[in-house]
Amino acid sequence: MYPRLSDLFKDLLGIELPFPIYSFGAMVALAVLAATWLTARELDRRYRAGEIGPVRVREKDERGRVRTRQASPASLIGTMTLVAVGFGFVGAKIFHILENLDAFALDPLGMIFSTGGFTFYGGLIFGALGVIWYARKKGISVPVLADAAAPGLMLAYGIGRIGCHLAGDGDWGIAANLAAKPDWLPMWLWAESYPKAIIGPPPQPVYPTPLYEFAMAAVLFGVLWALRKHPYRPGWLFSLYLIFNGLERFLIEQIRVNNRFDLLGLSVTQAEVIAVLLMVVGLVGLIRFWHRTEPATVPTAEARAG
């Protein structure tokens, strides 16, 4: 476990970098790159198949003149990523504050401007709202865009959790029951002490839930990727992603350390509530979009070129 990858380079290679590279930030960057690349790849495939229409992009020719041409929506993926990241960071910070109002009341400025303290679901919701706004502005089909992004989002979540594990940012599980560990399972998969945790080690070994989430996210990514050519209406795959996302998070919350509050007499976490809502929305989406698509009305890339 290395909160700073630069320390890992030093221990393994004997190279001391002149600047620190923090594990969480590096893995978040890798997650964003992976999701961006996979989404762009899917948008290009759907564009060639006529499942999504072109967008108008402006570019300069060899003489410096600005011209407009039609292109695949994947050409706007860089801007969409910046919008998602920008809105996502704001949402992640807001949801973290809402989850820790007592600490916020004691030091509001410190929590607002802290480099830590982000909640995944806040980032997902606000990031999605930002991308929807931008997509509508550019005339991009939101359901098709959502389906194209679904597999990459699932994989990105798992990669981000590896960053949590390396950093030891507190997103770990409850105290591990060492007596219940199966003999065939290595200790590092059952209990982790996080001695170099960036927020300080837990009082006793805990379940390394970020590793479990990475494993589940990787499997669910494989399922979504295998189903990306499904015959149902646009929006179906993203609805399935919402169910997978909510189910994975709800299950892991049962052994994960988190702030709880009372809701209708039940002790729940913010993530559990959002996870259930995502599963409900996803189920409604599956039912709504569970119809085979009509023949494509958007000309294929080959037809547009010809």
ZIQUIVEN-V594676 format. One record per helix or strand of 2 or more residues. SS is the DSSP state (~ for helix, > for strand). FROM is the first residue (numbers start at 0). TO is the last residue. Records with the same first field share a line. If there is no record, write none. Layout:
# ZIQUIVEN-V594676
SS = FROM-TO, FROM-TO
This chain:
# ZIQUIVEN-V594676
~ = 4-12, 22-47, 72-98, 100-105, 107-111, 119-137, 141-166, 177-179, 186-189, 208-225, 235-252, 269-288, 300-304
> = 54-59, 65-70, 259-262, 265-268
